[in-house]
Amino acid sequence: MSEKVKPYKNSNLSKKEQVTQMFDTISKEYDDLNRVISFGIDVKWRKKVVSIVGQQKPDRVLDIATGTGDLAINLAKTSAKKIVGFDISPGMLEVGNKKIIQKKLQDKIEMVLGDSEKMPFDDNSFDAITVAFGVRNFENLEQGLSEILRVLKPKGIFVILETSVPTKTPYKQGYTFYTKRILPMIGKLFSKDKVAYNYLSESASVFPYGEALNNILRKIGFINAEALPQTFGVATIYTASKS
């Protein structure tokens, strides 16, 4: 399970503390490196998430593991009157806040620092909740998902965008070569944190995906869990709701 994979193998810090440290370190470079690593396809995936959320016509949206706020900013295109970007990394939120100010979205988007496994929100607070490339960083996946279920309104929608592993040849072999060889090399060449992109690759490779993640969502209490593979299966969009 993903809990066993930590960024810094020689550190005594918890996974949560290590993830915070890692994202604080790479926050200034994160957006640019993300575009390079995904060949820009992550932009297309986020647009699909926004489209799915937009169909629900939400008033209040929570974007967990918002990072530098890319998805939260895109969600401003929906009918939402209030969007909360929530993240554990002060460094990432600092970058995100600057982007929000540049786009003059301060009245619609609020960036909040906190732990996704213990959120400061009331029960049934949000019409829609999103997580893009963040659930695999939860220290306790089931605890984090339980918190999401708690703050989601009944009949609200939960959308996850996460990396996954292609199952068909030759995409599976190509994905393995890229994540094991090319991705860590990019990190070593361009990142301030030389091990960060090793962690991102390793955590993606062991994280449950497809029906395995759907089954965890159902165990927590979500209904209508569905997996929608993207780009040959290198990422998957998951949708679920609350009864």
Secondary structure as GFF3:
##gff-version 3
##sequence-region A 1 243
A	DSSP	three_ten_helix	2	4	.	.	.	ID=ss1
A	DSSP	alpha_helix	15	26	.	.	.	ID=ss2
A	DSSP	alpha_helix	30	37	.	.	.	ID=ss3
A	DSSP	alpha_helix	41	54	.	.	.	ID=ss4
A	DSSP	beta_strand	60	64	.	.	.	ID=ss5
A	DSSP	alpha_helix	70	75	.	.	.	ID=ss6
A	DSSP	beta_strand	82	87	.	.	.	ID=ss7
A	DSSP	alpha_helix	90	102	.	.	.	ID=ss8
A	DSSP	beta_strand	109	113	.	.	.	ID=ss9
A	DSSP	beta_strand	126	132	.	.	.	ID=ss10
A	DSSP	three_ten_helix	135	137	.	.	.	ID=ss11
A	DSSP	alpha_helix	141	151	.	.	.	ID=ss12
A	DSSP	beta_strand	152	163	.	.	.	ID=ss13
A	DSSP	alpha_helix	171	177	.	.	.	ID=ss14
A	DSSP	pi_helix	178	182	.	.	.	ID=ss15
A	DSSP	alpha_helix	183	190	.	.	.	ID=ss16
A	DSSP	alpha_helix	196	206	.	.	.	ID=ss17
A	DSSP	alpha_helix	211	220	.	.	.	ID=ss18
A	DSSP	beta_strand	223	230	.	.	.	ID=ss19
A	DSSP	three_ten_helix	231	233	.	.	.	ID=ss20
A	DSSP	beta_strand	235	241	.	.	.	ID=ss21
###
